[in-house]
Amino acid sequence: MDDADALQLCLERDRLLSDPEFARSPIMCKLLRFLVDYKLSGNSVPLKSYIIATDALGRNENFDPKTDSYPRVQMVRLRRMLDNFYLRNGGENRLVIAPNQYAIALEPNRPSTVDTNDLMGESDDSEVRESAEFPPMDAMGEGRVLDHRRDARRPLARVLVGIILAMLTGAAAYLLWLDRDAGQDGREIAYPGVVLDLPTAAVGTREDELSESIGNHLVGRLKGFGGIRVFDIQAGPPERSGYLIKVRFLNPKADKVELRLLTRDSGEILWSTEIDTSNAATWKLELDRAIVSLVGNYGEIAQSELSKVGNDFSAGYPCLLQFDLYIRYREQEKLKPLRKCLRQSVKRFPNDAHLLSVAAFARNMAEQSEPDIRGKGLGMVLARKAEVIDHDSAAANFAIAQSAFFAGDCATGVAWGKKALALNPLNSRISGYLGLYMIACDLPEGESYAVRALEFDPNVDLTIAGAVAFQMLKRGDAVSARDLSARYMASSLRDEPALELTYILSSAMLKDLTEARRAWKILAERYGLSESAPPREVLSRWISSPVLLNEVMQLADQTGLFHQFPDNSKVKPSR
């Protein structure tokens, strides 16, 4: 090993040894140290069971590897602990021990290769072969590590549970139990298909190069979205290709192109835009914005499909459409059929990575809003299974990130979240929620991720808009908070209490008390209360977190908005 690799090997060893899981197992620590020291020594003689037993595990010189499987059992255990550590903590590099070998190695950490079948009560084939002759061992659990660097319970309770759940009407709407003892019929979800039609030009010309560049960019970006399928115009099966994205040059210089979205069956133009390609530094950004408008969670294709399914909650794609709609608007009457169709979808399509990612998202939120829910940790199980099925699924990678954040593991959440965003930098839900979770972990740069989601996608989840506005308000930027709240309230088809509250508080902070009280009256009456009802009573109708409720009341008290109301509206001590 060169000096750089040797240093990295030592750093990884020390990182593992400082982990509480290893600290509770002196045998594993001793074995890990021995294997690393042997690797650093440069000894080319392969390790054998006898050496492991006598030099690392303390057995005497009479140890017989033919009759005693102790070293091999301990190596199986160490592999499990390594996999669990890197699943929880991530990192650029990792230590690995190949099956049926004893040598430890330093390799780039590829989270997509981490096998997590043990979380589902199964084992991979190599481990079964290696440990078949040994006594059965209990599967290692996920384990939650919360040391002083990663204990995020306080900010998670204050911001994550508060802003993302309590500020949403009907947080319990996420309550979801997914039955894994389900049958399957082998069918695939009928996602809408998209065929690309690119302009042709003489080989070697600028037009030809530009057409190829646009095509590559479109394909790369479109494939990051799990809810569609992309086909070549010659190879796309008609029955699965409901839409056509047609690109054409608008002038002989090819410095301006038009994108059109058409239906494959009727040729109807659903959407179009023009992009200036004369500026090489900006046309890809314009194209990215067009892609978000087309295939985002609330883009043109989703809207077209929703117009077809209407109020259909069938298992599969219709259910996924309804889920996206619910996440944005929180219509409580859709809760019961949504829960039913999500359960049915997972039963019917248990190997669809995108669907499992959505189910993990819903399950994680359920576990946060309902602490006593059965089957704790199922969100991570679903997320890991989704990622094993499709390593490059941005949604699956982000579901793992969300699961880690909600377990209080900020470092792992950030690592998987950034990987998800790299796989699909145009997904506003990934960018926006990653930003909010990072804020909850006291990582100020998280706000830039959330703001990016707002800037890139006009149809971003209203939760993200409300949370960003609240952050602006907390640091005293009432003008920006009010502008942002008003803009998204105007674009929403339905009421959004989080945005209304930030609008009310920012108006009061700007001394526009007349407008603030007018909006407050509307909000209070919606919950069957008068404007003079104790503010805490009104807010508690949809804010369940006492911590967040006190924060809101403290901000309101600073503005003088509720000073004319009864004394019991005043701020109570935080718990």
ZAMARGU-4260 file (C-alpha; in steps of 0.2 Angstrom, whole numbers, plus 5000, padded with zeros to 4 digits):
<rodrens>
0) 5000/5000/5000 | 5006/5018/4997 | 5006/5030/5011 | 4989/5038/5006 | 4980/5022/5006
5) 4988/5016/5022 | 4983/5032/5031 | 4965/5030/5024 | 4965/5012/5030 | 4970/5018/5048
10) 4957/5032/5048 | 4943/5020/5043 | 4949/5008/5057 | 4948/5022/5070 | 4931/5027/5064
15) 4925/5010/5066 | 4933/5007/5083 | 4925/5023/5089 | 4907/5017/5085 | 4897/5012/5100
20) 4892/4995/5091 | 4911/4990/5090 | 4914/4998/5107 | 4902/4985/5114 | 4911/4971/5106
25) 4930/4969/5112 | 4932/4953/5101 | 4927/4962/5086 | 4938/4977/5090 | 4953/4965/5092
30) 4949/4956/5076 | 4948/4972/5066 | 4964/4979/5073 | 4973/4962/5069 | 4967/4962/5051
35) 4971/4980/5048 | 4989/4978/5056 | 4992/4963/5045 | 4987/4972/5030 | 4998/4987/5034
40) 5013/4975/5037 | 5013/4970/5019 | 5014/4952/5023 | 5009/4943/5007 | 5005/4926/5015
45) 4986/4923/5015 | 4978/4922/5032 | 4972/4906/5038 | 4959/4901/5051 | 4973/4895/5063
50) 4982/4912/5063 | 4966/4921/5066 | 4961/4910/5080 | 4978/4910/5089 | 4985/4928/5085
55) 4969/4938/5085 | 4956/4928/5095 | 4966/4921/5109 | 4965/4903/5106 | 4980/4892/5111
60) 4992/4883/5100 | 4982/4867/5100 | 4968/4875/5091 | 4961/4864/5077 | 4953/4873/5062
65) 4946/4857/5055 | 4935/4854/5070 | 4932/4872/5077 | 4923/4885/5066 | 4925/4899/5078
70) 4936/4910/5067 | 4925/4909/5052 | 4909/4912/5063 | 4918/4928/5070 | 4922/4934/5052
75) 4904/4932/5047 | 4899/4943/5062 | 4913/4956/5057 | 4906/4957/5039 | 4889/4960/5046
80) 4895/4974/5058 | 4905/4982/5044 | 4890/4982/5032 | 4879/4989/5046 | 4891/5003/5050
85) 4893/5009/5032 | 4874/5008/5030 | 4872/5019/5045 | 4886/5031/5042 | 4891/5031/5024
90) 4908/5038/5019 | 4919/5040/5004 | 4928/5024/5007 | 4925/5008/5017 | 4933/4992/5023
95) 4928/4975/5016 | 4932/4957/5018 | 4927/4946/5004 | 4917/4930/5007 | 4928/4915/5011
100) 4943/4926/5014 | 4951/4934/5029 | 4960/4948/5021 | 4953/4966/5024 | 4954/4979/5010
105) 4950/4997/5007 | 4938/5001/4993 | 4927/5016/4988 | 4911/5015/4997 | 4897/5011/4985
110) 4881/5012/4995 | 4871/5004/4980 | 4881/4988/4983 | 4877/4986/5001 | 4866/4971/5003
115) 4852/4973/5015 | 4842/4957/5013 | 4846/4953/5031 | 4834/4968/5035 | 4821/4958/5027
120) 4825/4942/5036 | 4835/4935/5022 | 4853/4932/5018 | 4863/4934/5002 | 4869/4918/4994
125) 4888/4920/4997 | 4884/4922/5016 | 4873/4907/5016 | 4887/4896/5008 | 4900/4903/5020
130) 4891/4900/5036 | 4880/4885/5032 | 4892/4874/5042 | 4891/4885/5057 | 4878/4887/5071
135) 4864/4900/5066 | 4868/4918/5072 | 4855/4932/5076 | 4854/4944/5062 | 4862/4961/5066
140) 4849/4975/5068 | 4850/4992/5060 | 4855/5000/5077 | 4853/5018/5080 | 4869/5028/5085
145) 4867/5045/5093 | 4883/5052/5099 | 4887/5070/5103 | 4891/5073/5084 | 4875/5066/5077
150) 4862/5067/5091 | 4849/5077/5081 | 4834/5073/5093 | 4832/5091/5098 | 4833/5100/5081
155) 4823/5086/5074 | 4809/5088/5086 | 4809/5106/5084 | 4810/5108/5066 | 4807/5091/5057
160) 4793/5085/5067 | 4787/5103/5070 | 4788/5111/5053 | 4786/5096/5042 | 4772/5087/5052
165) 4764/5099/5064 | 4762/5113/5052 | 4753/5102/5040 | 4734/5099/5042 | 4731/5081/5047
170) 4748/5075/5050 | 4741/5058/5055 | 4735/5056/5037 | 4752/5048/5034 | 4747/5033/5045
175) 4750/5018/5034 | 4753/5000/5038 | 4760/4990/5023 | 4757/4971/5024 | 4773/4962/5017
180) 4764/4945/5018 | 4757/4949/5001 | 4755/4940/4984 | 4761/4946/4968 | 4755/4944/4950
185) 4772/4948/4941 | 4765/4963/4932 | 4773/4979/4930 | 4766/4996/4934 | 4760/5005/4918
190) 4770/5021/4919 | 4767/5033/4905 | 4780/5031/4891 | 4789/5046/4883 | 4797/5045/4865
195) 4810/5058/4860 | 4810/5064/4842 | 4826/5074/4838 | 4830/5085/4823 | 4842/5077/4810
200) 4856/5086/4801 | 4871/5082/4791 | 4884/5072/4801 | 4898/5083/4808 | 4888/5100/4807
205) 4885/5111/4822 | 4866/5106/4820 | 4870/5088/4821 | 4881/5090/4837 | 4868/5101/4845
210) 4854/5088/4841 | 4865/5074/4849 | 4869/5085/4864 | 4851/5090/4867 | 4846/5072/4865
215) 4859/5065/4878 | 4854/5079/4890 | 4836/5075/4889 | 4838/5056/4891 | 4850/5058/4906
220) 4838/5070/4915 | 4822/5061/4910 | 4828/5044/4917 | 4831/5052/4934 | 4812/5053/4936
225) 4805/5036/4942 | 4787/5039/4936 | 4790/5038/4917 | 4798/5027/4904 | 4809/5034/4890
230) 4810/5026/4873 | 4819/5029/4857 | 4807/5035/4843 | 4811/5019/4833 | 4810/5007/4847
235) 4796/5013/4858 | 4782/5001/4860 | 4766/5011/4855 | 4756/5004/4870 | 4768/5011/4883
240) 4773/5027/4874 | 4759/5039/4877 | 4768/5055/4874 | 4780/5062/4861 | 4793/5076/4865
245) 4797/5083/4849 | 4812/5095/4847 | 4815/5105/4831 | 4826/5120/4825 | 4817/5136/4823
250) 4829/5144/4811 | 4843/5138/4799 | 4857/5144/4812 | 4849/5132/4825 | 4852/5145/4838
255) 4834/5143/4844 | 4824/5126/4846 | 4806/5122/4851 | 4801/5108/4862 | 4783/5101/4861
260) 4774/5089/4871 | 4761/5079/4860 | 4750/5064/4863 | 4756/5049/4853 | 4738/5043/4849
265) 4730/5060/4843 | 4745/5071/4840 | 4737/5085/4851 | 4750/5098/4857 | 4749/5099/4876
270) 4763/5111/4879 | 4777/5120/4870 | 4792/5131/4874 | 4807/5139/4865 | 4825/5138/4870
275) 4839/5149/4865 | 4854/5138/4860 | 4865/5152/4855 | 4872/5154/4873 | 4881/5137/4877
280) 4882/5142/4895 | 4863/5144/4898 | 4854/5133/4886 | 4855/5118/4897 | 4848/5127/4911
285) 4833/5132/4901 | 4831/5114/4895 | 4832/5108/4913 | 4818/5120/4918 | 4808/5114/4903
290) 4811/5096/4909 | 4804/5100/4926 | 4789/5108/4918 | 4786/5092/4908 | 4790/5077/4920
295) 4790/5085/4938 | 4778/5078/4951 | 4765/5091/4946 | 4771/5093/4928 | 4762/5093/4911
300) 4762/5074/4910 | 4756/5071/4928 | 4742/5084/4925 | 4737/5075/4909 | 4737/5058/4917
305) 4727/5065/4932 | 4714/5071/4920 | 4712/5053/4914 | 4711/5045/4931 | 4701/5058/4940
310) 4696/5050/4957 | 4703/5033/4953 | 4713/5025/4967 | 4718/5009/4958 | 4734/5000/4963
315) 4749/5006/4953 | 4751/5022/4944 | 4734/5030/4948 | 4738/5027/4966 | 4755/5036/4964
320) 4747/5051/4956 | 4735/5052/4970 | 4749/5051/4983 | 4758/5066/4974 | 4742/5076/4974
325) 4739/5072/4992 | 4756/5077/4998 | 4754/5094/4990 | 4736/5098/4995 | 4732/5087/5010
330) 4714/5083/5006 | 4708/5073/5021 | 4694/5065/5011 | 4707/5056/5001 | 4716/5048/5015
335) 4706/5032/5017 | 4706/5027/4998 | 4725/5032/4998 | 4730/5021/5012 | 4720/5007/5004
340) 4728/5009/4987 | 4745/5010/4994 | 4744/4994/5003 | 4736/4986/4987 | 4750/4993/4976
345) 4764/4986/4987 | 4756/4969/4987 | 4753/4969/4969 | 4770/4976/4963 | 4782/4971/4977
350) 4798/4974/4966 | 4794/4991/4959 | 4808/5002/4966 | 4799/5019/4963 | 4783/5012/4972
355) 4793/5006/4986 | 4801/5023/4988 | 4785/5031/4989 | 4779/5018/5002 | 4794/5022/5012
360) 4791/5040/5011 | 4773/5038/5018 | 4779/5025/5031 | 4793/5037/5038 | 4780/5051/5040
365) 4768/5039/5048 | 4781/5033/5061 | 4785/5051/5065 | 4767/5056/5068 | 4762/5040/5077
370) 4776/5035/5089 | 4767/5019/5094 | 4764/5013/5077 | 4767/4994/5074 | 4783/4988/5064
375) 4795/5002/5068 | 4808/5004/5055 | 4798/4998/5041 | 4802/5014/5031 | 4820/5010/5030
380) 4816/4992/5026 | 4806/4997/5011 | 4819/5011/5006 | 4833/4998/5006 | 4824/4985/4996
385) 4820/4999/4983 | 4838/5004/4982 | 4843/4985/4980 | 4831/4983/4966 | 4837/4999/4957
390) 4854/5006/4963 | 4852/5022/4952 | 4834/5026/4958 | 4835/5044/4965 | 4819/5041/4975
395) 4825/5025/4983 | 4841/5034/4988 | 4832/5048/4995 | 4820/5037/5005 | 4835/5029/5013
400) 4841/5047/5017 | 4824/5052/5025 | 4824/5036/5035 | 4841/5040/5042 | 4836/5058/5046
405) 4821/5052/5055 | 4832/5040/5065 | 4843/5055/5071 | 4857/5050/5060 | 4861/5066/5051
410) 4878/5061/5043 | 4870/5046/5034 | 4855/5056/5029 | 4866/5070/5021 | 4877/5057/5012
415) 4862/5047/5004 | 4852/5063/5001 | 4866/5071/4991 | 4868/5055/4981 | 4850/5055/4977
420) 4851/5073/4972 | 4866/5069/4961 | 4855/5055/4952 | 4841/5068/4949 | 4846/5086/4952
425) 4829/5092/4945 | 4818/5083/4958 | 4812/5098/4969 | 4805/5086/4982 | 4822/5078/4985
430) 4831/5095/4985 | 4817/5104/4996 | 4815/5090/5009 | 4834/5087/5010 | 4836/5106/5014
435) 4823/5105/5027 | 4831/5090/5035 | 4848/5098/5035 | 4841/5113/5043 | 4834/5102/5057
440) 4851/5095/5059 | 4858/5112/5062 | 4866/5113/5045 | 4863/5130/5039 | 4867/5126/5021
445) 4852/5116/5020 | 4841/5131/5017 | 4850/5134/5000 | 4844/5117/4995 | 4826/5121/4999
450) 4827/5138/4991 | 4834/5130/4975 | 4818/5119/4975 | 4807/5134/4975 | 4817/5143/4962
455) 4818/5128/4950 | 4800/5121/4952 | 4785/5133/4953 | 4774/5118/4958 | 4785/5113/4973
460) 4777/5105/4988 | 4769/5118/4998 | 4776/5111/5014 | 4793/5116/5007 | 4787/5134/5003
465) 4779/5135/5021 | 4795/5129/5030 | 4806/5141/5020 | 4795/5155/5024 | 4795/5151/5042
470) 4814/5150/5042 | 4814/5168/5034 | 4803/5174/5048 | 4813/5167/5062 | 4828/5176/5057
475) 4818/5192/5055 | 4816/5193/5036 | 4798/5197/5036 | 4797/5205/5019 | 4804/5189/5010
480) 4793/5178/5021 | 4777/5188/5017 | 4781/5189/4998 | 4785/5170/4997 | 4769/5165/5007
485) 4758/5177/4997 | 4765/5170/4981 | 4762/5152/4985 | 4745/5155/4993 | 4740/5163/4977
490) 4745/5148/4966 | 4737/5135/4977 | 4720/5129/4973 | 4717/5125/4991 | 4720/5132/5008
495) 4737/5129/5016 | 4738/5134/5035 | 4757/5134/5035 | 4758/5147/5022 | 4743/5157/5030
500) 4752/5157/5047 | 4768/5164/5040 | 4759/5177/5030 | 4749/5182/5046 | 4765/5183/5056
505) 4775/5192/5043 | 4761/5205/5041 | 4761/5208/5059 | 4780/5209/5060 | 4779/5223/5046
510) 4766/5232/5057 | 4752/5228/5045 | 4741/5222/5059 | 4724/5226/5050 | 4729/5213/5036
515) 4736/5201/5049 | 4720/5201/5059 | 4709/5199/5043 | 4719/5184/5038 | 4719/5177/5056
520) 4700/5178/5057 | 4698/5168/5041 | 4710/5155/5048 | 4701/5154/5065 | 4684/5153/5057
525) 4689/5138/5046 | 4692/5128/5062 | 4675/5133/5069 | 4682/5146/5081 | 4680/5165/5082
530) 4695/5177/5079 | 4695/5181/5098 | 4697/5163/5103 | 4713/5160/5112 | 4727/5159/5098
535) 4734/5144/5106 | 4718/5135/5105 | 4716/5139/5086 | 4734/5134/5082 | 4733/5118/5092
540) 4720/5112/5079 | 4734/5109/5067 | 4750/5111/5076 | 4753/5096/5087 | 4771/5100/5093
545) 4772/5110/5109 | 4789/5116/5104 | 4784/5123/5088 | 4768/5130/5095 | 4778/5140/5108
550) 4790/5146/5094 | 4775/5152/5085 | 4768/5161/5100 | 4784/5169/5104 | 4785/5176/5087
555) 4767/5182/5088 | 4770/5190/5105 | 4784/5200/5098 | 4773/5207/5085 | 4759/5212/5096
560) 4746/5203/5085 | 4737/5194/5100 | 4739/5207/5114 | 4720/5211/5114 | 4716/5192/5117
565) 4714/5183/5134 | 4730/5180/5145 | 4729/5161/5141 | 4735/5165/5124 | 4752/5171/5130
570) 4767/5160/5128 | 4768/5145/5140 | 4785/5138/5146 | 4793/5126/5133 | 4794/5108/5137
</rodrens>
